[in-house]
Amino acid sequence: MFKLRIEGNFSSAHNLRGYKGKCEDLHGHNWKVEVVVVSDKLDKIGMVVDFKFLRKKLYSILEELDHKYLNDLHFFKKINPTSENIAKYLYDLLKSEAPNLYSVTVWESDSASATYYVE
């Protein structure tokens, strides 16, 4: 089995509706995103997927989130922009572009992350 991993990042603000504590207030993060693709087979030139292709797809999505207030984005109007929901959002957008997508992990700090994957 082969496992490929790329990383990206974006900066944005959000607040968590219904949360009782500091995260209820407007605040921001420098988010880090990890995308993992797996496969037991390689293509004819020996790749699971071209890193350049995968990065381009990830970066185009992250560009839409960068320096934005996440709560204003359509997807997050009713769904809280938690790390968990951001990971699922990114996974769902990348899945059609990367059929061997395994997981998306989103860090809101160096010590806190959430991962979304489908078994």
C-alpha positions as CSV (number, residue, x, y, z in Angstrom):
1,M,0.0,0.0,0.0
2,F,1.2,3.5,-0.9
3,K,0.4,6.6,1.1
4,L,1.0,10.1,-0.2
5,R,0.7,13.2,1.9
6,I,0.6,16.9,1.0
7,E,0.1,20.0,3.2
8,G,-1.3,23.4,2.6
9,N,-2.4,26.3,4.8
10,F,-4.7,29.2,5.0
11,S,-5.6,32.0,7.5
12,S,-9.2,32.8,8.3
13,A,-11.5,34.0,11.1
14,H,-14.6,32.3,12.5
15,N,-16.8,32.0,15.6
16,L,-18.6,29.0,16.9
17,R,-22.4,29.5,17.2
18,G,-23.8,28.0,20.4
19,Y,-20.4,27.5,22.0
20,K,-20.1,28.8,25.6
21,G,-16.6,30.2,25.9
22,K,-13.9,32.1,24.0
23,C,-14.5,30.4,20.7
24,E,-18.0,32.0,20.7
25,D,-16.3,35.3,19.9
26,L,-14.8,36.2,16.6
27,H,-11.2,34.9,16.4
28,G,-8.8,33.6,13.8
29,H,-6.4,30.8,13.1
30,N,-3.5,30.0,10.8
31,W,-4.9,26.6,9.7
32,K,-2.7,23.8,8.4
33,V,-4.3,21.1,6.2
34,E,-2.9,17.6,5.4
35,V,-4.3,15.6,2.6
36,V,-3.6,11.8,2.4
37,V,-4.1,9.7,-0.7
38,V,-3.6,5.9,-0.6
39,S,-3.5,3.1,-3.2
40,D,-2.2,-0.4,-3.6
41,K,-1.5,0.3,-7.3
42,L,0.7,2.7,-9.2
43,D,0.0,4.2,-12.7
44,K,2.1,3.3,-15.7
45,I,4.8,5.7,-14.7
46,G,4.9,4.6,-11.1
47,M,2.7,7.2,-9.3
48,V,-0.4,7.1,-7.2
49,V,-1.1,10.7,-8.2
50,D,1.0,13.5,-9.3
51,F,1.9,15.7,-6.3
52,K,1.7,18.8,-8.5
53,F,-1.9,17.9,-9.5
54,L,-3.0,17.2,-6.0
55,R,-1.4,20.5,-4.6
56,K,-3.1,22.5,-7.4
57,K,-6.5,21.1,-6.4
58,L,-5.9,21.7,-2.7
59,Y,-4.6,25.2,-3.1
60,S,-7.5,26.2,-5.3
61,I,-9.9,25.3,-2.6
62,L,-7.8,26.8,0.2
63,E,-7.6,30.1,-1.8
64,E,-11.4,30.3,-1.4
65,L,-11.0,30.1,2.4
66,D,-7.9,32.2,2.8
67,H,-8.4,35.6,4.6
68,K,-12.2,35.0,4.8
69,Y,-14.7,35.0,7.6
70,L,-15.7,31.4,7.4
71,N,-19.2,31.9,8.9
72,D,-20.1,34.0,5.8
73,L,-19.4,31.2,3.3
74,H,-22.4,29.4,2.0
75,F,-21.5,25.9,3.5
76,F,-20.9,27.4,6.9
77,K,-24.1,29.5,7.1
78,K,-25.8,26.8,9.1
79,I,-22.9,24.4,9.9
80,N,-20.4,25.6,12.5
81,P,-16.9,26.1,11.0
82,T,-15.3,23.8,13.5
83,S,-12.0,22.0,12.6
84,E,-14.1,18.8,12.2
85,N,-16.5,20.4,9.7
86,I,-13.7,22.2,7.8
87,A,-12.0,18.8,7.4
88,K,-15.2,17.2,6.0
89,Y,-15.8,20.2,3.8
90,L,-12.3,19.9,2.2
91,Y,-12.6,16.1,1.9
92,D,-15.9,16.4,0.1
93,L,-14.5,18.9,-2.4
94,L,-11.4,16.9,-3.0
95,K,-13.0,13.5,-3.3
96,S,-14.1,14.0,-6.9
97,E,-10.6,15.2,-7.9
98,A,-8.7,12.5,-6.0
99,P,-10.5,9.2,-6.1
100,N,-7.9,7.6,-3.8
101,L,-8.4,10.2,-1.1
102,Y,-8.0,8.7,2.3
103,S,-8.2,11.6,4.8
104,V,-8.1,15.3,5.4
105,T,-6.7,16.7,8.6
106,V,-7.1,20.3,9.7
107,W,-5.0,21.8,12.5
108,E,-6.2,25.0,14.2
109,S,-3.0,25.1,16.3
110,D,0.2,23.2,16.6
111,S,-1.4,20.9,19.2
112,A,-5.1,20.5,18.0
113,S,-6.3,18.9,14.9
114,A,-9.3,17.1,13.5
115,T,-9.3,14.4,10.8
116,Y,-12.1,13.3,8.5
117,Y,-12.0,10.0,6.5
118,V,-14.4,7.4,5.3
119,E,-13.9,3.7,6.1
